[in-house]
Amino acid sequence: MIAFIGVPVLLYTLGDFPRRNYLMETLSLTTILGFTILMSQFFLSRINKKLVKDIRMVNVLKIHKFIGYLFISILLFHPFFIIVPKFFDNGVTPSDAFLKLITTFSGLGVILGLIAYSCVLILMISAFFRFKLHLKYSTWRSLHGVLTLLFVITATWHVIDIGRHSNTSFSVYYVLIVATGVYALLRTYLFKTTKSSKEHRNTLKIIK
């Protein structure tokens, strides 16, 4: 997890960014880590054969679900992290700031952020209500994969385009971890033979 926690903290610490008050910087760093740790999900799955072998698939899935629910929840609060500081200044009111945030479509970065937010929200809901939706495992997994790819692409673009802490080092770092994760995902599910239906049934039992 050093690549997903240690590296972004180091880049944040060494970066020449305009520093704000403690609350705002804490919220910024929380958002950065929420995004990067969520990217580790690519490697906390069946893709990571070594991890599956070391701790068994059932434990990999438990870790994957825990990190997914926790850090998706953090990212869902991202718009509110922007609004919270408005309670402590005398400028725009929190309600006006929130209204402007969800109705401003002036730039590509903002639009991509809204798309990414919608994707991660659907990811959370579809994962939590997986069985109540009565979807076949293969259908749900395909939906999960497509939403994940759409999220990481739009979210990364959003972060690089308008992120306060997206300097060259951070941008290169984001692109590298996303490209590596997407490649690993596509290599597993598109460039190799599909897993047998028996393995799918066994995985489904583990998820239950």
C-alpha positions in Angstrom: 0.0 0.0 0.0 3.0 2.3 0.0 2.4 3.2 -3.6 -1.2 4.3 -2.7 -0.5 6.0 0.6 3.2 6.8 1.1 3.8 8.2 -2.4 0.8 10.6 -2.5 1.6 11.8 1.0 5.2 12.4 0.0 4.2 14.3 -3.2 1.8 16.4 -1.1 4.4 17.2 1.5 7.1 18.1 -1.0 4.8 19.9 -3.4 5.0 23.7 -3.7 1.2 24.3 -3.1 -0.4 27.3 -1.6 -1.2 26.2 1.9 -4.5 27.0 3.5 -5.8 26.5 7.1 -5.5 23.1 8.8 -9.1 22.1 8.1 -9.0 22.7 4.4 -5.6 21.0 4.0 -6.9 18.0 6.0 -9.9 17.7 3.7 -7.7 18.0 0.6 -5.3 15.3 1.8 -8.3 13.0 2.8 -9.7 13.4 -0.7 -6.4 12.6 -2.3 -5.9 9.5 -0.3 -9.5 8.4 -0.8 -8.9 8.5 -4.5 -5.5 6.8 -4.5 -6.4 4.1 -2.1 -9.6 3.4 -4.1 -7.2 2.8 -7.1 -5.6 0.0 -5.1 -8.9 -1.9 -5.6 -7.6 -2.9 -9.0 -4.9 -5.0 -7.2 -7.1 -6.2 -4.3 -9.1 -8.6 -6.5 -8.7 -11.9 -8.4 -6.3 -10.0 -10.6 -3.6 -10.3 -7.9 -2.9 -14.0 -8.2 -0.1 -13.8 -5.5 -2.4 -12.2 -3.0 -5.2 -14.7 -3.6 -2.7 -17.5 -3.1 -1.3 -16.0 0.1 -4.5 -15.1 1.9 -7.2 -16.9 -0.1 -9.9 -15.4 -2.3 -12.4 -15.1 0.5 -10.1 -12.7 2.5 -9.2 -10.8 -0.7 -12.9 -10.1 -1.3 -13.5 -9.0 2.3 -10.6 -6.5 2.0 -11.9 -5.4 -1.4 -15.4 -4.8 -0.1 -14.2 -3.0 3.1 -11.9 -0.6 1.2 -14.5 0.0 -1.5 -17.3 0.9 0.9 -15.1 3.1 3.1 -13.3 5.1 0.5 -16.2 5.4 -1.9 -18.0 6.9 1.0 -15.2 9.4 1.5 -15.3 10.4 -2.2 -19.0 10.8 -2.0 -18.4 13.5 0.6 -15.9 15.3 -1.7 -18.4 18.0 -2.7 -19.3 18.6 0.9 -15.6 18.9 1.7 -15.6 21.9 -0.6 -18.7 23.3 1.1 -17.6 22.8 4.7 -15.0 25.7 4.8 -17.7 28.1 3.7 -19.2 27.8 7.2 -16.0 29.5 8.5 -15.6 32.5 6.2 -17.7 35.5 5.4 -17.9 35.0 1.6 -20.3 32.8 -0.3 -22.8 30.9 1.9 -22.6 27.1 2.0 -26.0 26.8 0.3 -25.0 29.2 -2.5 -21.7 27.4 -2.9 -23.4 24.0 -3.1 -26.0 25.2 -5.7 -23.2 26.7 -7.8 -21.2 23.5 -7.5 -24.0 21.2 -8.9 -25.2 23.6 -11.6 -21.9 24.8 -13.0 -21.0 23.3 -16.3 -18.5 25.8 -17.5 -15.5 23.5 -17.9 -14.8 19.9 -19.0 -13.1 19.2 -15.7 -16.3 20.0 -13.8 -18.5 17.9 -16.2 -16.1 14.9 -15.9 -16.2 15.3 -12.1 -20.0 15.1 -12.1 -19.8 12.0 -14.4 -17.2 10.4 -12.0 -19.4 11.2 -9.0 -22.4 9.6 -10.7 -20.4 6.5 -11.5 -19.0 6.0 -8.1 -22.5 6.5 -6.5 -23.9 3.8 -8.8 -21.0 1.6 -8.0 -21.7 1.9 -4.3 -25.5 1.3 -4.7 -25.1 -1.6 -7.1 -22.5 -3.4 -4.9 -24.6 -2.9 -1.8 -27.8 -4.1 -3.3 -26.2 -6.7 -5.6 -28.5 -9.5 -4.7 -31.7 -7.4 -4.4 -31.2 -6.3 -8.0 -31.4 -10.0 -9.1 -28.6 -9.6 -11.6 -26.6 -12.6 -12.8 -23.1 -12.6 -11.5 -21.6 -12.2 -14.9 -23.9 -9.3 -15.7 -23.2 -7.6 -12.4 -19.4 -8.1 -12.8 -19.5 -6.6 -16.3 -21.5 -3.6 -15.0 -19.0 -3.2 -12.1 -16.1 -3.3 -14.5 -17.5 -0.8 -16.9 -18.5 1.6 -14.2 -15.1 1.3 -12.6 -13.3 2.0 -15.9 -15.6 5.0 -16.6 -15.0 6.3 -13.1 -11.2 6.1 -13.0 -10.9 7.7 -16.4 -13.2 10.6 -15.8 -12.1 11.1 -12.2 -8.4 11.1 -13.1 -9.1 13.6 -15.9 -11.1 15.7 -13.4 -8.4 15.7 -10.8 -5.6 16.5 -13.3 -7.6 19.2 -14.9 -8.9 21.2 -11.9 -7.4 19.6 -8.8 -5.7 22.1 -6.5 -2.8 19.7 -5.9 -2.3 18.4 -9.5 1.2 19.5 -10.4 3.3 17.6 -12.9 4.5 15.0 -10.3 0.9 14.2 -9.1 -0.4 14.1 -12.7 2.3 11.6 -13.8 1.6 9.5 -10.6 -2.1 9.4 -11.2 -1.7 8.4 -14.9 0.7 5.7 -14.0 -1.4 4.0 -11.3 -4.6 4.2 -13.4 -2.9 3.0 -16.5 -1.4 0.1 -14.6 -4.7 -0.8 -13.0 -6.7 -0.6 -16.2 -4.1 -2.7 -18.1 -4.2 -5.4 -15.4 -8.0 -5.4 -15.5 -8.2 -5.6 -19.3 -5.5 -8.2 -19.5 -7.4 -10.4 -17.0 -10.9 -10.1 -18.4 -10.4 -9.4 -22.1 -7.1 -10.8 -23.2 -7.4 -14.1 -21.5 -9.8 -17.0 -21.6 -13.0 -16.4 -19.6 -13.1 -18.3 -16.3 -15.2 -21.4 -16.1 -18.8 -21.2 -14.9 -17.9 -23.4 -12.0 -15.3 -20.8 -10.8 -18.0 -18.1 -11.2 -20.4 -20.1 -9.0 -17.7 -20.6 -6.3 -16.9 -16.9 -6.3 -20.5 -16.0 -6.0 -20.8 -18.3 -2.9 -17.8 -16.5 -1.4 -19.4 -13.1 -2.0 -22.6 -14.2 -0.3 
